[in-house]
């Protein structure tokens, strides 16, 4: 993607709820010192334990927040999209801190739910719950169901739920046959969200 101008950067920052309470002149000052960086698939932005020197906003693509399990397997705790922030906090703008605190609270709750699910729920329930969380946050509702606005690989879904890609492929294929989910031009469509919710909650068929 072409680099944004200072005005475009300012508009991009203003569009984020995190900067909603920051005066325009200060947003312009932040845009003047902001810098864009591009990363390839599987590149690291920063590692756990490193100082969070930068406050980051996703411009395009997806950023995974990963945590290694005791067995060394990477688990995806969060999948961030355009406009979503991550990284360090700033002490200069109270409104930014307030919005970031609310965002961190939401993410901690989501991470807690993910960890609790990994500890006790069957694989199929974890997969259904993960898809429902993504659909609730990012999905677009249409006449056929709820479509995720990005290509979600079976490997990514497996990483989000602490299972193998083979198991994920098998379960999603069965769901496609049962018309719970469908392929929509390379994107996953939740055709029967209620059916998936029943699976996530452990209800019998």
N, C-alpha and C positions, 0 to 999 in steps of 0.2 A: 504494500500500500504506500502511496506517496506520503511524504512527511507533511504534517499539518503546519499551517502558518500560526503565528501567535494569536490571531483572532480566532482561528479554528480551534486552537487548544483551549482558549478561554471559554468558547461556546461548549466544548466537550466537557470541561470541568463543571461549568454551570449546570449542565444537564444531569449531573450526578447528584442524588439527594444529599450526599455527604457535604457538598459545598453550597447547599441551598441557602444557608444563613450567612454566607460569607459575602461581604460587600464587593461590588463589581470591581472596584479599583484594586482590591486585594487579590481577587481572582486573576486579574490581568497581571499583577506582580508575580503570582505563582506561575502563570503561563509563561512568563518571560524567562523563568529559570528551569522550567520543566524540560525534560528531554525524552525523546522517543527511542525505544530499543526494540529490536525484533529478535525473536527466539524461534529456533526450529523445534519440531516435535521432539519431545523428551529432553530438551535442554532444561537446566535448572535455573530458576531466577535467584533463589537463595536456598540454603539448607537450614534445617532445624538447628537452633543453637547459635547461628550466626547473628551478628547485630543487624537489626532491621533499620538500616540507615535511610532507606527510601520509602516514601509512601507511593504506592503504585495503583494505577487504574488500568483495567483491561480495555484496550481499544478494539481489538478484533481477535477472534479465535477463542480458545478456552484455556484456562489455567487450572491445573489440578493441585489440590492441597493433599499431600501424601503423608502417611505415617507408617513406619515400618513396624510390623507385628513382632512378637517375641521369636517367631520362627523365621524372621527375615523377609517375609512377604510384604510387599507394599499394598497398603489399603488406601483407597481414595476416600477422604473424609468430605471433600467439597469439590465441586466443579463450577468454577467461576466463569461468567461470560462478560460480554462488552458492557462497560460502565461500572463494573463491580470492583471495589477496592480491596487491597491487601497490603501487608507490609507494616511499617512503623506508624506511630501516631505523631501528631504535631501538637505542641503545647501552646502555640500562639493563638489558635482560633477555638474558643470554647464550643462553638456550634459544631465544628468538625469533630471534636472529642465526643460531644453528645451523640451525634449520629453514629460515630464509630462504636461507641459503647453499646448502643442499641443493636448494631449489626453484629458485634462480637457476641452479645447475648444470644441472638438468633442462631449464630453459627455454633456456639457451645451447646445449645439445646439439640441442634441437628447432629452434632458430633456425638453427644451423649446417646441419642437414640440409635445412631449407627453402631456404636460400640456395644450397647446393650443388646441390639439385634444380633450382632456377630456372636455374642456370647451364648445366646439361648435359642434363637429362632431357627427353624429349618431353612435350608437354602432357598427353597421356592418362595417362602414367605419373605425372606430378605430381598430377593430379586424383585418381587412385586412391590414391596415397600419402597425400594430405591427408585423404581420407575414412577411410582406415584408422587414421591417427593420432587423429582425432576419435572414431572408434568405440572404439578401445582405451582412451581416457581417459574418455569420457563415455557410451559406448553401453550400451544395455540388451539383453542377449541373450534372445531368445525363440524359439518354435518356427519362425518364418519367417526368422530371421536376427538381425542386430544393428540396433537402432533408435536413431537420435540423438535425445536428449531435448529438442530445440528445432527450430524452423523455420530451416533454413539456405537462404538465398536463393542463386540462381545467381550473383548479383553478388558476394556474400560469398565464395563458392567460387572465383570467378574472381579476386578480389582476393588470396586466399590462395595462388594458384598462378601469378600473374603472367600471366594470359591474358585474353581478352575474354569478356564475358558470352555473346556469340553462340556462340563456340567451346564454352564450358561447356554451354550449352543443347543444342547438337548432340551432344556426347559423352554427356551424361547421358541424353538421349532414346534414344540407341543402346543404352546400358547397360540402360535399362528394357526395351527390346524384347528384349535378350539375357538378361533376367531376372537381371542382376547386381545391380541395385538396384530398389527399388520405392517408391511413395509410400504412407506409412502415416498417413493423416489429416493430411496437411500436413507430416509429418516424413519424412526420408529413411531408408529401411531398406536395409541392406546384406544382400541375400539370398544372395549368393555371395562371401563374404569371400576365399576361396581364389582365386577367379577374378580379383578385384580385386588381390590380392597378386601374382599372376602378371603382371598388367599393370604394376604398380608396379615390379616387378623386371625388366621388360623381356623376360619369357619369351615365346616364340612361342605362338600359339594352338594 
